[in-house]
Amino acid sequence: MRLRRKTTIQVKSPEQIASMREAGLVVARTLKVLADAVRPGITTTDLDRIAEREIRASGATPSFLGYQGYPASICASVNETIVHGIPGPAQRLRDGDIISIDCGAVLDGWHGDAAVTVAVGQITAEDQALMDACEAALWAGLARALPGSRLGDISSAVERAVIASGPYGIVREYTGHGIGSAMHMFPDVPNFGEPGTGPRLTAGMALAIEPMITRGGERTIELADGWTVVTADASRAAHFEHTVAITPDGPWVLTAEDGGISRLRQHHHGTKRPAPTIPPKGNSSAG
């Protein structure tokens, strides 16, 4: 999303974080179904219908549908489209495409948001490397979602990971965001920055971290529909996202089925373990 301005980061109770985990699991399961459904010949409208069916079958509501007039349950961004691609019946996937699928769900008033970029059939080694670099950068950032860290530590970790992977463009105009009782909240979470800067992170905060990188430059163009964002140089883009809660034990990746345990173990900055279970719900509210 675009950079925003506000002042305070919402802090949730453990019970509210547990509700976010339930929403996050709806997103995780839906994205898994969608990734399995991606194949040459399927349309992005087909994928959108699958997403809405899966989300509603879980008792949740699509976060994106109707958000500021957005007309679908997912964003489906193919090849040079970075984010916010609107699904359409005429957009049929072809062998060699790559597609970012961004999905959100709200359950009992709490949101989960995640994205994955998926190969369509056989893709080039260059596109696979782009996708791998973006996903690695996401996990580098998630590993820095620690109490006592600064927001800039996350942004810097994402940027350093991208630079280490190759000569990729890092999209600067669109960022991650806070999340909780609304889908998009303060703070913005850029994919570049200086360590030791920005707000200090505390247990109970939740962020959606989402690197967006390209095989070319960082410049973007928003199309006439007011949503679709493409690379200015027509280079291909990748986009990965997870919702993470900062807990006393470290990051709990709410939109990963295992809470992020398997990937976070690969980073020396991390957690004793992501929270393993969902505690009972309470009636407390965030400030």
Stockholm file with secondary structure:
# STOCKHOLM 1.0

chainA/1-287         MRLRRKTTIQVKSPEQIASMREAGLVVARTLKVLADAVRPGITTTDLDRIAEREIRASGATPSFLGYQGYPASICASVNETIVHGIPGPAQRLRDGDIISIDCGAVLDGWHGDAAVTVAVGQITAEDQALMDACEAALWAGLARALPGSRLGDISSAVERAVIASGPYGIVREYTGHGIGSAMHMFPDVPNFGEPGTGPRLTAGMALAIEPMITRGGERTIELADGWTVVTADASRAAHFEHTVAITPDGPWVLTAEDGGISRLRQHHHGTKRPAPTIPPKGNSSAG
#=GR chainA/1-287 SS CBCCCCSCCCCCCHHHHHHHHHHHHHHHHHHHHHHHHCCTTCBHHHHHHHHHHHHHHTTCEESSTTGGGCCSSEEEEETTEEECCCCCTTCBCCTTCEEEEEEEEEETTEEEEEEEEEECSSCCHHHHHHHHHHHHHHHHHHTTCCTTCBHHHHHHHHHHHHHHHCSCEECCSBCEEECSSSSSEEEEECSSCCTTCSCBCCTTCEEEECCEEESSCSCEEECTTSSCEEETTCCCEEECBEEEEEETTEEEETTSTTTTHHHHTTSSSCCSCCCCSCCCCCCCCCC
#=GC SS_cons         CBCCCCSCCCCCCHHHHHHHHHHHHHHHHHHHHHHHHCCTTCBHHHHHHHHHHHHHHTTCEESSTTGGGCCSSEEEEETTEEECCCCCTTCBCCTTCEEEEEEEEEETTEEEEEEEEEECSSCCHHHHHHHHHHHHHHHHHHTTCCTTCBHHHHHHHHHHHHHHHCSCEECCSBCEEECSSSSSEEEEECSSCCTTCSCBCCTTCEEEECCEEESSCSCEEECTTSSCEEETTCCCEEECBEEEEEETTEEEETTSTTTTHHHHTTSSSCCSCCCCSCCCCCCCCCC
//
